[in-house]
Amino acid sequence: MVGKKVKLAGKSRHGKNRVREQGEDWRVVGEKLTVSFNTPSPGPFLLIESETQGHPHGPWSRWISLKNDPDFTVEVL
């Protein structure tokens, strides 16, 4: 899925704030079946970068669960 684009919609308060601050349009830059941090969500996980400009040190990035992320609804474009 690397190179594909995804659209995020916030489910939780945290997710809604991130979408408001960092945008809803993201690009997939990595993919893993497991991640090294504690999460109740199942894999696969996508490493995504925001397509919204504004961060002084480069694009915002984050890991999301493709199947059941607690903070975001993920739509693959």
N, C-alpha and C positions, 0 to 999 in steps of 0.2 A: 504493500500500500504506500510505500515511500513515494513522495511526489504528488499524491492525491490531495485533494482539498476536502476539508470538513467544515461544517457549520455547527457551532455550539449554541445551545440554549440553556440558560441556568435553571436548575431544579431547586437547589438549596439557596439560602441567602448568600452564602459564599460564592456559589456558581453565578448567581445573578450579578453580584458585584464585579466578578472577574470579566464577565461578558460586557458589562457597562464600561469598565475601565480599559479593557484590552481588546475588545471587539469580538464579533461572532465568527469571522472568517479566519481560518487557520490552515496551515499546510503541514502534512505529515513528513517528518524528517527521520523517524526511526520507529522500529516495532520490535517488541519482545513478548514472549509468552509469560514471563514472570518479571517482577521488579524487586529491587532490594530493600524497599521500604514496606512498612506494615500497612496493609489495606485489606478490607473485606471483599473487595471487588475481584471478579475473576478476570483472567487474561483472555485474549491478548490485550496488550497495552500499547498505546501509540504515543510517541514523543512528537508533540506538535509545536509549531512556532506561529505566533500571531502575524497576520498580514497587516495589522494596524501599526503605523509608525508612532513614535513618541517616547520610547525607552531610550535613554542616552547611551546605553552600553550594548545596543543591539536589540533584536526582537525578543519579545517575551516568549518563554517556552514552558511547557508543562507536560507531565504524563497524564493520560486519561485511559480509563478502561473502555474498550470498544463495546462491551456487552452490557455492563450495568454500573456505570459510574455514578457515585452518590451525589455529585454536584452538577453534572451536565447531561443533557440529552445530546447525543452525537448523530449528526446526519452526514453520511459520506456523499460527496457530490460527484 
